């Protein structure tokens, strides 16, 4: 083909702007296709219809050809026909602390769930402290302690009676009890003891040894008694905390009853709050204000809901 030289006038096309029914191209509706790219659009449509993971669509072409705008418009139309994607939240994993739990909720419900949990914890802080400060709780606790003290007094009284039968006296010490021989109603001094006959000394020694066996057995029984009543106090605290926590958690569970992962998480929250109810009662009070506040902030993070995907603005 021969090369023809063109003048500047032939390189410029003239037209009458009045023939167009618009002032600027901003008034025009964008094209929903790429001229001359029917195969590319069909390939794009095929890719979008493959509803499976592991597939990608790669787009290439000359710049400023409108491919990005066309792709965005196509994707927007495609997305408008599909269900709005869910919100995603990260929550604390009470069973495996280093692996957060992911919860999926309908679009816009992630923030709502976060607020529900925050309100729940704030309410529980108030209600747990109120329950453990109530007269009813104090009466139950006092009844357990009175029963413990009564049984301890009974055991110590029986020990003293055995000592009297052996002409001995028991005296409490920091290490337990000290056994003191008695003669004529008075404690027997070491000097007086040495002044006794050999038979009397042997008799007293045998009685002291027998009494020490009784003391050891009583101390073991006292320790077992303390442990048993300590468990009773722990069970009381668990029952009181459970009564308070469960009623508020169950209200939220009813709201999310269609979401099994969420209700399972709420059950774990309930168990954790009950197990750590002492922190809600007085764990953040007392001396060392700054240290307690830091501990509270660190501890309470476990109940925070982190909304990582929020689709509340999507339609």
C-alpha positions in Angstrom: 0.0 0.0 0.0 1.3 3.4 -1.0 1.9 5.9 1.7 -0.2 9.1 1.3 0.8 12.2 3.0 -2.1 13.9 4.9 -2.5 17.5 5.6 -3.3 18.9 9.0 -6.9 19.7 7.9 -7.6 16.1 7.0 -6.5 14.9 10.5 -9.2 16.9 12.2 -12.9 15.9 12.1 -15.5 18.7 12.4 -19.0 18.1 13.7 -21.9 20.2 14.8 -22.3 19.9 18.6 -26.0 20.9 18.4 -26.8 17.5 16.8 -26.1 15.8 20.1 -28.9 15.7 22.8 -26.5 16.4 25.6 -24.1 19.0 26.8 -21.4 16.8 28.2 -20.7 13.0 28.2 -21.5 12.9 31.9 -25.1 12.9 31.0 -24.8 9.7 29.1 -25.5 6.2 30.4 -22.3 4.2 30.5 -22.0 1.4 28.0 -22.8 -2.1 29.4 -20.6 -3.8 26.9 -17.3 -3.4 25.2 -17.5 -2.8 21.5 -16.0 -5.8 19.6 -15.4 -7.8 22.8 -18.4 -10.2 22.8 -16.2 -13.2 23.5 -14.6 -11.5 26.5 -18.0 -10.6 27.9 -19.2 -14.2 27.5 -16.1 -15.5 29.2 -16.7 -13.0 32.1 -20.3 -14.2 32.4 -19.2 -17.8 32.4 -16.7 -17.1 35.2 -19.3 -15.3 37.3 -21.6 -18.3 37.0 -19.0 -20.7 38.4 -20.1 -20.5 42.0 -17.1 -22.3 43.5 -13.9 -21.4 45.2 -10.5 -21.6 43.5 -11.4 -19.9 40.2 -10.2 -16.5 39.1 -10.9 -14.1 36.2 -7.9 -12.5 34.6 -8.5 -9.4 32.5 -6.0 -7.7 30.2 -6.1 -5.2 27.3 -5.0 -1.9 26.1 -5.4 1.0 28.6 -8.2 3.6 28.4 -10.5 1.2 26.6 -13.2 1.2 29.3 -12.5 -2.4 30.4 -12.3 -1.5 34.1 -15.6 0.4 34.0 -17.4 -2.3 32.1 -16.1 -5.0 34.5 -17.2 -3.0 37.6 -20.7 -2.3 36.1 -21.0 -6.0 35.2 -20.1 -7.1 38.7 -22.5 -4.6 40.3 -25.4 -5.9 38.2 -24.4 -9.5 39.0 -24.1 -8.7 42.7 -27.4 -7.0 42.8 -29.2 -10.2 41.8 -27.5 -12.2 44.6 -28.2 -12.2 48.4 -26.4 -9.6 50.4 -23.3 -11.3 51.9 -23.2 -11.9 55.7 -21.3 -10.0 58.3 -18.4 -11.7 60.0 -17.3 -11.3 63.6 -14.3 -12.6 65.5 -14.9 -13.6 69.1 -12.8 -15.0 71.9 -12.3 -18.8 71.8 -12.7 -19.9 75.4 -11.4 -23.4 74.5 -8.4 -22.4 72.4 -7.3 -18.8 73.3 -4.9 -18.4 70.3 -7.5 -19.3 67.7 -10.4 -16.8 67.5 -13.9 -18.0 66.6 -15.5 -16.7 63.5 -19.3 -16.0 63.6 -21.4 -15.3 60.5 -24.5 -13.1 60.8 -26.9 -11.6 58.3 -25.8 -8.3 56.8 -26.0 -5.5 59.4 -26.4 -7.8 62.4 -22.7 -7.8 63.2 -22.8 -4.4 64.9 -26.1 -5.3 66.6 -24.6 -8.4 68.0 -21.5 -6.5 69.2 -23.8 -4.0 71.0 -25.9 -6.8 72.5 -22.8 -8.5 74.0 -21.4 -5.2 75.3 -24.7 -4.4 77.0 -24.9 -7.9 78.4 -21.5 -7.7 80.1 -22.3 -4.2 81.5 -25.5 -5.6 82.9 -23.9 -8.6 84.4 -21.3 -6.5 86.2 -24.1 -4.7 88.0 -26.4 -7.7 88.6 -23.7 -10.1 89.8 -22.4 -7.6 92.3 -25.9 -6.9 93.4 -26.7 -10.6 93.9 -23.6 -11.3 95.9 -24.3 -8.3 98.1 -27.8 -9.3 98.8 -29.1 -10.3 102.2 -30.3 -13.6 100.8 -26.8 -14.5 99.7 -25.2 -13.4 103.0 -27.8 -15.5 104.9 -27.0 -18.6 102.9 -23.3 -18.1 103.3 -23.6 -17.5 107.0 -25.7 -20.7 107.4 -22.8 -22.7 105.8 -20.2 -21.0 107.9 -22.3 -21.6 111.1 -22.6 -25.2 110.3 -18.9 -25.5 109.7 -18.0 -23.8 112.9 -20.5 -25.9 114.8 -18.9 -29.1 113.5 -15.4 -27.8 114.2 -16.4 -27.0 117.8 -17.9 -30.4 118.2 -14.7 -32.1 117.0 -12.5 -30.0 119.2 -14.8 -30.6 122.2 -14.5 -34.4 121.7 -10.7 -34.0 121.5 -10.6 -32.1 124.7 -12.8 -34.7 126.4 -10.4 -37.5 125.3 -7.5 -35.5 126.7 -9.3 -35.1 130.1 -9.9 -38.8 130.2 -6.1 -39.3 129.9 -5.3 -36.5 132.5 -4.0 -34.3 129.7 -4.6 -30.8 128.5 -4.3 -29.7 124.8 -3.2 -26.2 124.0 -3.5 -24.7 120.5 -0.2 -23.6 118.8 0.8 -22.3 115.4 1.7 -25.8 114.4 -1.4 -27.5 115.8 -1.8 -28.6 119.4 0.6 -29.1 122.4 -0.1 -31.9 124.9 0.4 -31.0 128.6 0.2 -33.6 131.4 -2.1 -32.7 134.3 -1.6 -33.7 137.9 -3.9 -32.6 140.8 -5.6 -30.2 138.3 -2.4 -28.4 137.5 0.0 -28.6 134.5 2.9 -30.9 135.2 6.3 -29.0 134.8 9.3 -30.7 133.4 11.0 -30.7 136.8 7.9 -32.3 138.4 7.8 -34.9 135.6 11.4 -35.9 136.2 10.6 -36.3 139.9 7.9 -39.0 139.2 8.6 -42.7 139.4 9.6 -44.5 136.3 6.3 -46.3 136.0 4.4 -42.9 136.3 6.6 -41.3 133.6 6.1 -44.3 131.3 2.3 -44.1 131.9 2.2 -40.4 131.1 4.4 -40.9 128.0 2.0 -43.6 126.7 -1.0 -41.3 127.3 0.8 -38.4 125.5 1.6 -40.6 122.5 -2.0 -41.9 122.4 -3.2 -38.3 122.5 -0.9 -37.2 119.7 -2.4 -39.9 117.5 -5.9 -38.6 118.3 -4.8 -35.0 117.6 -3.3 -36.0 114.2 -6.6 -37.8 113.3 -8.6 -34.8 114.4 -6.5 -32.4 112.4 -6.9 -34.5 109.3 -10.7 -34.6 109.9 -10.7 -30.8 110.3 -8.9 -30.3 107.0 -11.4 -32.6 105.2 -14.2 -30.7 106.9 -12.8 -27.4 105.7 -12.4 -28.7 102.2 -16.0 -30.0 102.1 -17.4 -26.7 103.3 -15.2 -24.8 100.9 -16.8 -26.7 98.1 -20.2 -25.9 99.6 -19.3 -22.2 99.5 -18.0 -22.5 95.9 -21.2 -24.3 94.9 -23.2 -21.5 96.5 -21.3 -18.9 94.5 -21.8 -20.9 91.3 -25.5 -21.3 91.9 -26.0 -17.6 92.6 -23.9 -16.5 89.6 -25.6 -19.1 87.3 -29.0 -17.8 88.3 -28.1 -14.3 87.4 -26.1 -14.9 84.3 -28.3 -17.5 82.7 -31.5 -15.4 82.7 -29.7 -12.6 80.8 -27.8 -14.8 78.4 -31.0 -16.8 77.6 -32.7 -13.6 76.5 -30.0 -13.0 73.9 -30.0 -16.7 72.9 -33.6 -16.4 72.1 -32.8 -13.5 69.7 -30.1 -15.6 67.9 -31.8 -19.0 68.2 -31.6 -19.5 64.4 -27.8 -19.2 64.5 -26.3 -22.2 66.2 -22.8 -21.0 66.2 -23.9 -17.8 68.0 -25.9 -19.7 70.6 -23.0 -22.0 71.2 -20.7 -19.0 71.8 -23.3 -17.5 74.2 -23.3 -20.7 76.2 -19.5 -20.5 76.5 -19.8 -16.9 77.6 -22.3 -17.9 80.3 -19.9 -20.6 81.6 -17.0 -18.3 81.6 -18.7 -15.5 83.4 -20.0 -17.9 86.1 -16.5 -19.4 86.5 -15.0 -15.9 86.8 -17.8 -14.3 88.8 -15.3 -13.3 91.5 -13.8 -10.8 89.0 -17.2 -9.3 88.6 -17.7 -9.0 92.4 -14.5 -7.5 93.7 -11.7 -8.4 91.2 -11.4 -4.8 90.1 -11.8 -3.0 93.4 -9.5 -2.4 96.4 -6.0 -0.9 96.5 -3.9 -0.4 93.4 -6.4 1.4 91.3 -4.4 1.7 88.2 -3.3 -1.9 88.3 -6.9 -3.1 88.9 -8.1 -1.0 86.0 -5.5 -2.5 83.7 -6.5 -6.0 84.8 -10.2 -5.2 84.2 -9.4 -3.9 80.7 -7.3 -6.9 79.9 -9.8 -9.4 81.3 -12.9 -7.8 79.7 -11.3 -8.0 76.2 -12.4 -11.6 76.1 -16.0 -10.5 75.8 -15.5 -8.0 73.0 -16.9 -8.7 69.6 -14.7 -7.7 66.7 -16.8 -7.0 63.5 -14.3 -7.7 60.7 -16.8 -7.7 57.8 -19.6 -5.2 58.0 -22.1 -5.3 55.1 -24.7 -3.2 56.7 -24.5 -0.6 53.9 -25.0 -3.1 51.1 -28.3 -3.7 49.4 
